[in-house]
């Protein structure tokens, strides 16, 4: 797999330090499972974070902290089987959909495009998008940050081409209209921390119903 578009240093540092919402963490975890280069860079950031922790001032803890921690560790819980990556679906994503992409319950949002919203916390939203080969998505801008990771197929927009494993990072400065390449449907994992800004009337009217 030839990955050309990677995680920015800023996002990778935020991921390493645990500062991102769950939806963004999911997208980056899936990319990291596919990209040797970004995993190596993450290791470097994690090492720096460890050194910084060693230099932090000590904080006094409650007397029962150790006992309370042991109690939590010994509580009986039903283990959750760890999913293994399939040919098309990395393990971090399988944990959210309960299997590979064939298990996704798609919902049509028009023009052949389908989506499946994934359960994450309220800091941002995550969804899978299915775009038929050759199909455009509505022209739009962004009110915040949007991360789009290609799982299958490819798309092009005003900035470049994005294939399997590629991550597009969009912000308020980008207006674009992605189009899936011919030959194969494009399946993406996308996360946004604010509603998109659609330029067309019909997408704007449908936006609240589609939760985009």
Secondary structure, 3 states (H helix, E strand, C coil): CCCCCCCCHHHHHHHHCCCCCHHHHHHHHHHHHHCHHHHHHHHHHHHHHHHHHHCCCCCCCCCCHHHHHHHHHHCCCCCCCCCCCCCCCCHHHHHHHCCCHHHCCCEEEECCEEEEEECCCCCCEEEEEEECCCCECCCEEECCCEEEEEEECCEECCCCEECCCCEEEECCCCCECCEECCCCCEEEEEEECCCEEECCHHHHHHHHHHCC
